[in-house]
Amino acid sequence: MDADSLFFSLDAVAGSGNTLSPEQRAALQSSLLVLRRSYKFRRVLFWGKVLGLKQDYFIAQGRGEDELRDRKYLYSLNCIDWFLLPPATDSTVAQVSGAARGQFVGDPSFVYERVESPRMSEDEAAQNKVNEETRLSVTVHQIDQDVSVVPRGAFIRNHHGLVHVNRSFAGLSESEAKKLDSFLHLSEAKNPKNPKPRSVLQNGELNPAMDFLDVLSDDVPKGSWSLQFESAGRVCILRSLLWLGLTFYHLPGTPQHGYVYIGDGTKHLDLPFML
């Protein structure tokens, strides 16, 4: 959710229990403004909060010229002092999946270590160790890849391939907001060369400048999203059942939208067996 409308956005998703204390809100509002100036970001968003046993991690996202690819993530333990997260790579994802278990501790220097076998080589033993800062980076990256949400038309891709905020976006209609087809993932398309087959009528309605992202209705497993209307039907709320704690809101007829994650950073792997 955009730092410029932080208070309004947090109130919109408060029905899920995802909220912050007045002290945390006040600290974030001022520190995110300083963060944007210090790192020369075009926009700064409050991404969410990852819960830990000792302390919680507050996550901010800075965006540059390209809203899709030019992103940096930062974390804070007190909503004031921010530290840059290392980028998630294939090797760090493999390390985290092999070594990290259980809840976050709340200490960036904490080292997760898998029990080593006597037959392991030194290289294999080194791969079984990972600190919590790296785990946090990988978790944030995976959540953004899996469940980041925007309404259709909120972002456009220009002829240079850069993704920008659509300044003429006026919001979805109420009928459109009731369909999962109207919401997209703000992440790289998983299979851009072989998109899901669509009917002739659906292809005729596609706009290459807007329909370059994956649609939520194509997500696997089916039923991994909960769509509801709250606040007397004025606010559209989407909740992810795959990453519990991810909540998206949109006010139909207005450009107001955003999402926030407040959870323990655990993926709900049992979901396919529960649907």
C-alpha positions as CSV (number, residue, x, y, z in Angstrom):
1,M,0.0,0.0,0.0
2,D,1.2,3.4,-1.0
3,A,2.9,5.4,1.8
4,D,1.0,8.6,0.8
5,S,-2.4,6.9,1.7
6,L,-1.1,4.7,4.5
7,F,-3.7,5.5,7.2
8,F,-6.6,5.2,4.8
9,S,-5.3,1.9,3.4
10,L,-4.7,0.3,6.8
11,D,-8.3,1.3,7.9
12,A,-9.6,-0.4,4.7
13,V,-8.1,-3.8,5.6
14,A,-8.7,-3.5,9.3
15,G,-11.6,-5.9,9.1
16,S,-9.1,-8.7,8.7
17,G,-7.4,-7.8,11.9
18,N,-4.4,-6.6,9.9
19,T,-3.5,-3.3,11.6
20,L,-0.8,-1.4,13.4
21,S,-0.7,0.6,16.6
22,P,-1.0,4.5,16.4
23,E,2.7,4.8,17.3
24,Q,3.7,2.5,14.5
25,R,1.6,4.3,12.0
26,A,3.0,7.7,13.0
27,A,6.6,6.4,12.8
28,L,6.0,4.8,9.4
29,Q,4.4,7.9,7.9
30,S,7.5,10.0,8.6
31,S,10.2,7.4,8.1
32,L,8.9,6.2,4.7
33,L,9.0,9.8,3.4
34,V,12.6,10.1,4.5
35,L,13.3,6.7,3.0
36,R,12.0,7.8,-0.4
37,R,14.2,10.9,-0.5
38,S,17.3,9.0,0.8
39,Y,17.2,6.2,-1.8
40,K,15.6,8.4,-4.6
41,F,12.7,6.1,-5.1
42,R,9.8,7.3,-7.2
43,R,7.3,5.6,-4.9
44,V,7.6,3.9,-1.5
45,L,5.0,1.4,-0.3
46,F,4.5,-0.2,3.1
47,W,4.6,-3.9,2.2
48,G,3.7,-5.4,5.5
49,K,4.9,-7.0,8.7
50,V,6.5,-10.5,9.2
51,L,5.9,-11.7,12.8
52,G,8.8,-13.0,14.8
53,L,9.2,-14.6,18.3
54,K,11.3,-11.8,19.7
55,Q,10.7,-8.9,17.3
56,D,8.6,-8.3,14.2
57,Y,10.0,-7.2,10.8
58,F,8.4,-4.2,9.1
59,I,8.9,-4.3,5.3
60,A,8.9,-1.4,2.9
61,Q,9.2,-1.6,-0.9
62,G,10.8,1.1,-3.0
63,R,10.0,1.4,-6.8
64,G,11.9,3.1,-9.5
65,E,11.1,3.8,-13.1
66,D,9.8,0.3,-13.9
67,E,7.1,-0.7,-11.4
68,L,7.5,-4.4,-12.1
69,R,11.3,-4.9,-12.3
70,D,12.9,-1.9,-10.5
71,R,12.1,-2.8,-6.9
72,K,14.1,-2.9,-3.7
73,Y,13.0,-4.1,-0.3
74,L,14.0,-2.8,3.1
75,Y,13.2,-4.0,6.7
76,S,13.0,-2.3,10.1
77,L,12.5,-3.5,13.6
78,N,11.3,-0.1,15.0
79,C,9.6,1.6,12.0
80,I,12.3,4.2,11.9
81,D,15.7,2.7,11.0
82,W,15.7,0.9,7.7
83,F,18.1,-1.7,6.2
84,L,18.3,-2.9,2.7
85,L,17.4,-6.6,2.1
86,P,19.7,-8.6,-0.2
87,P,18.1,-9.7,-3.5
88,A,16.7,-13.2,-3.6
89,T,18.5,-15.5,-6.1
90,D,18.0,-19.1,-7.0
91,S,20.9,-20.2,-4.8
92,T,19.5,-18.3,-1.7
93,V,16.1,-19.8,-2.3
94,A,17.6,-23.3,-2.4
95,Q,19.6,-22.5,0.8
96,V,16.5,-21.3,2.7
97,S,14.3,-24.2,1.6
98,G,17.0,-26.6,2.8
99,A,18.0,-25.1,6.1
100,A,15.2,-22.7,7.5
101,R,12.5,-24.2,9.5
102,G,9.9,-22.9,12.0
103,Q,8.9,-19.4,12.8
104,F,11.0,-16.3,12.4
105,V,13.0,-15.4,15.5
106,G,13.2,-11.6,15.0
107,D,17.0,-11.4,14.9
108,P,18.5,-10.8,11.4
109,S,21.8,-12.4,12.4
110,F,20.3,-15.6,13.7
111,V,21.6,-18.6,11.7
112,Y,19.5,-21.6,10.7
113,E,21.4,-24.8,10.4
114,R,20.2,-28.2,9.3
115,V,21.6,-31.3,11.0
116,E,24.6,-32.4,9.0
117,S,25.2,-36.0,7.9
118,P,28.8,-37.4,8.5
119,R,29.0,-38.1,4.8
120,M,28.4,-34.4,3.7
121,S,31.2,-32.5,2.0
122,E,32.2,-29.1,3.2
123,D,30.3,-27.4,0.4
124,E,27.1,-29.2,1.2
125,A,27.5,-28.4,4.9
126,A,27.9,-24.7,4.1
127,Q,24.7,-24.8,2.0
128,N,22.9,-26.0,5.1
129,K,23.4,-22.7,6.9
130,V,21.5,-19.5,6.3
131,N,20.9,-16.4,8.3
132,E,17.5,-14.9,9.0
133,E,18.0,-11.8,6.9
134,T,18.4,-14.0,3.8
135,R,15.4,-16.0,4.8
136,L,13.4,-12.8,5.2
137,S,14.5,-11.7,1.7
138,V,13.4,-15.0,0.1
139,T,10.1,-15.1,1.9
140,V,9.2,-11.5,0.8
141,H,10.2,-12.3,-2.7
142,Q,8.1,-15.5,-2.8
143,I,5.0,-13.8,-1.4
144,D,5.2,-11.0,-4.0
145,Q,5.6,-13.6,-6.8
146,D,2.7,-15.6,-5.6
147,V,0.0,-13.2,-4.3
148,S,0.8,-9.6,-5.2
149,V,-2.5,-8.2,-6.5
150,V,-3.6,-5.2,-8.6
151,P,-6.9,-4.4,-10.4
152,R,-6.9,-4.7,-14.2
153,G,-6.0,-1.4,-15.8
154,A,-4.1,0.0,-12.8
155,F,-0.8,-0.5,-14.5
156,I,0.2,-0.2,-18.2
157,R,3.2,-1.2,-20.2
158,N,4.6,1.3,-22.7
159,H,6.3,0.7,-26.1
160,H,9.7,0.5,-24.3
161,G,8.5,-2.4,-22.2
162,L,8.4,-0.3,-18.9
163,V,5.5,-0.7,-16.5
164,H,4.0,2.5,-15.1
165,V,1.1,3.5,-13.0
166,N,-1.9,4.2,-15.2
167,R,-2.8,7.8,-14.3
168,S,-6.2,7.5,-16.1
169,F,-7.3,4.5,-14.1
170,A,-10.6,5.3,-12.5
171,G,-11.3,2.0,-10.7
172,L,-13.3,-1.1,-11.5
173,S,-17.0,-1.1,-11.7
174,E,-19.0,-2.9,-9.0
175,S,-19.8,-5.7,-11.4
176,E,-16.1,-6.1,-12.5
177,A,-14.9,-6.1,-8.9
178,K,-17.0,-9.2,-8.2
179,K,-15.0,-11.3,-10.7
180,L,-11.5,-12.7,-10.1
181,D,-10.8,-12.1,-13.8
182,S,-10.6,-8.4,-13.0
183,F,-7.5,-8.8,-10.7
184,L,-4.0,-9.5,-11.8
185,H,-0.6,-10.5,-10.3
186,L,1.9,-7.6,-10.2
187,S,4.8,-10.0,-11.0
188,E,6.5,-11.5,-14.0
189,A,4.1,-13.7,-16.0
190,K,4.9,-17.4,-15.2
191,N,4.6,-18.6,-18.8
192,P,4.4,-15.5,-21.2
193,K,5.3,-17.5,-24.3
194,N,2.5,-20.1,-23.8
195,P,-0.4,-18.3,-22.2
196,K,-3.6,-20.1,-21.2
197,P,-5.9,-20.7,-24.2
198,R,-8.9,-18.3,-24.3
199,S,-12.0,-18.0,-26.4
200,V,-12.2,-15.8,-29.4
201,L,-14.5,-13.4,-27.5
202,Q,-12.0,-13.2,-24.6
203,N,-9.0,-12.6,-27.0
204,G,-11.0,-9.8,-28.6
205,E,-11.3,-8.0,-25.3
206,L,-7.6,-8.2,-24.4
207,N,-5.5,-5.0,-24.4
208,P,-1.7,-5.7,-24.8
209,A,-0.9,-2.6,-22.8
210,M,-2.9,-3.8,-19.8
211,D,-3.2,-7.6,-20.1
212,F,0.4,-8.6,-19.8
213,L,0.0,-10.0,-16.3
214,D,-1.4,-13.3,-14.9
215,V,-5.0,-13.4,-13.9
216,L,-6.0,-14.5,-10.4
217,S,-8.7,-16.8,-11.8
218,D,-5.9,-18.9,-13.4
219,D,-4.2,-19.6,-10.0
220,V,-3.6,-23.2,-8.9
221,P,-5.1,-24.5,-6.8
222,K,-8.5,-23.2,-7.6
223,G,-10.2,-21.6,-4.6
224,S,-7.0,-20.1,-3.1
225,W,-8.7,-16.6,-3.0
226,S,-11.5,-15.3,-0.9
227,L,-13.4,-12.3,-2.4
228,Q,-15.8,-10.3,-0.2
229,F,-17.4,-6.9,0.0
230,E,-17.1,-5.1,3.3
231,S,-18.0,-1.6,4.8
232,A,-21.6,-1.8,3.5
233,G,-20.5,-3.2,0.2
234,R,-18.2,-0.2,-0.6
235,V,-14.8,-2.0,-0.3
236,C,-13.8,-5.1,-2.2
237,I,-11.5,-7.3,-0.1
238,L,-9.4,-10.2,-1.4
239,R,-7.7,-12.5,1.0
240,S,-5.1,-15.2,0.0
241,L,-5.6,-18.6,1.5
242,L,-2.2,-19.7,0.3
243,W,-0.3,-17.0,2.2
244,L,-2.5,-16.3,5.2
245,G,-2.2,-12.7,6.1
246,L,-2.2,-11.2,2.6
247,T,-5.1,-8.8,2.2
248,F,-5.9,-6.7,-0.8
249,Y,-8.5,-3.9,-1.0
250,H,-10.1,-1.8,-3.7
251,L,-12.8,0.8,-3.7
252,P,-14.8,0.3,-6.9
253,G,-15.2,3.5,-8.9
254,T,-12.0,5.0,-7.5
255,P,-8.3,4.4,-8.1
256,Q,-7.8,3.5,-4.5
257,H,-6.3,0.0,-4.1
258,G,-3.4,-1.8,-2.3
259,Y,-2.3,-4.9,-0.4
260,V,-0.5,-5.6,2.8
261,Y,0.9,-8.8,4.3
262,I,0.8,-9.3,8.1
263,G,1.6,-12.9,9.0
264,D,4.3,-15.3,10.2
265,G,5.8,-15.8,6.7
266,T,4.6,-19.4,6.4
267,K,3.1,-20.8,3.1
268,H,-0.1,-22.8,3.6
269,L,1.1,-26.0,1.8
270,D,-1.9,-28.1,3.0
271,L,-4.4,-25.9,1.1
272,P,-4.7,-28.2,-2.0
273,F,-5.8,-31.0,0.3
274,M,-8.4,-28.8,2.0
275,L,-10.3,-27.5,-1.0
